[in-house]
Amino acid sequence: MQVNRNTYYVINDSSDLKCHMEERAQVNEEAAAMLWSIQEAVERQTLQIGASACGATAVVDVLKALGVEVAPEEVDRCVQTRLRRNESPLPDYLLSRSEAGATHAQLIQGAQEASAGRVMGRFFHLYPRRRVQLVPWLARWIQKGAVPVATMNMQLGAPEGEEVPDAWHHQLIFGVAPNAVFMTNPLDVVSEEEAHQRLCSDSVLLVRRDDVLRRVTPGCSLSSLSGNQSRWLLLDVEGQVQKMIVEEEQGEDRPKRTHITIPAAYSSGVTLFTLRDSELGQELLGETEIPLL
């Protein structure tokens, strides 16, 4: 059984999943630009290989799509996935949250190292908003043979009344169709608008109230974070925590903030991967940034 944590449906077998994805996309694969068919994605995708390792998982599938087989453990070593330091005091915990997982730069470096230099990647920023139509842009590169990986802020656009996701996420894009983006880990299809919203985010992360308050100890100070780090100071993380503490002391009757906002190490956008010694590799290296809107 597979559970899609983004759309909350349960799949009993691959035929159910394929039908569901095609229904959501309302197209058949002949109208799409695909690296893999939906059935191939069902069979070939890599499930999450470890905690915070969505980036390394995406790189495993990138290498697979480019014909380079590498053990998932080796890919994770090369990507250098960072973990949350859940047992640390609040300042160090928040710092670990801001960088847990991997950035697009780690994905590019990890793919290069794991493939012994055969694979290269080029990241394209989508924040601030760019002058681009996402699906046609992705389709053009997929048709050339590039393998896209999306780096997305999953906390954007969470449906009202549902729990806000706890992290950013990397997903391989194995195809696109009119108003549809197909991704792995988990297998899903989302609208162009939904994908673009997640791909166009400032580098910030929401941390849940409970995760903050249960690490507040007597004399706890965040001055080590805000003292010399301008983004922590700009977001007034220390002030946000203090307000949350005051809210807790005031009792149950007043509205309480559900999250604090901290800086994140990640940038939202798409990394395109290909073989280094190819015409496409040279084209990617020479491609200009997508212009700002």
Phi, psi and omega in degrees: 000139178240135177245125178272114186283350179274318185248356171059046170243158184247133183246128180269332177205174187293330180292323175298315181297315181298315179297318181297315182295319179293323178295317180294321181282334181057037176216165167256169189289344177294337181269008189241162169258112190232135167282317176233150167290168178299319179296319177296321179296319177304317185279328191256341185298152176261129175281156185313127188268354179175175180299132178061014188259033178295327179294312178297323177298317178297321180293324175304315181286328174301310181297321178298316181294333180265006176081021180244108182268122178224141180298138180306322180297322179291320177298315180298321177298318182288324179288333180062055178305132177263145182251157172290140177262079190294336182267001183281159170300162188309312182302314182288326176299313180296321177298319179293325178295325183291342184231006181298144183093234182202152174268170177299328179295322176294324178296315180297313179296319181295318178296320180295313182292315182295332181264009183056040175086000183284333186247138177233161178222154177224124183267139177239116179292140173242007173229136352302166190306139185251162178273084185204145167262113193301308185295312177299323179296313178296319181300319181299317181285322178297319179296333176280345179109004178286152179247111183272143170234126180270134171249111195233145170272100184288350181281348178278137173074020176297133181304141181300134180092347178260154181295136179289130177305159190261003188198170165281175185206141171255132175222135172290135175262111184263002176175164174221157174214172179308118180059033179212135177235121183261131185223161176251167176052069359272162174299127185200160169229129179235161179290159177301319181296316180295316179298316182295322179299315181291332182275357182238080185223144168296161183275074180225159181223136174271130178246130187295148181308310183299323180293334177278304191295327182285355177251004176281124180238161178304131180078007180297129181228138177259015183298333179294333178277313188275344185301309186239012183238105193299324182291324176294322179289317181299320179279355180050054181298319179299317179295321178299317180294318180299319178296323179294321178295316179298317178303319181294322181289336182281353175098189192276339194283337185269150175296144183237143176292140185271338184215161161250159180251127178236162175295150176239147181284346190271153171243139181275140181159197184232131172260129176257126181250148174200176175287135184298313183273063178216161177299322180295323177301315178293323178295318179297318181299326183269354183290139179278161175299151175291128185296148177294148178292000000 
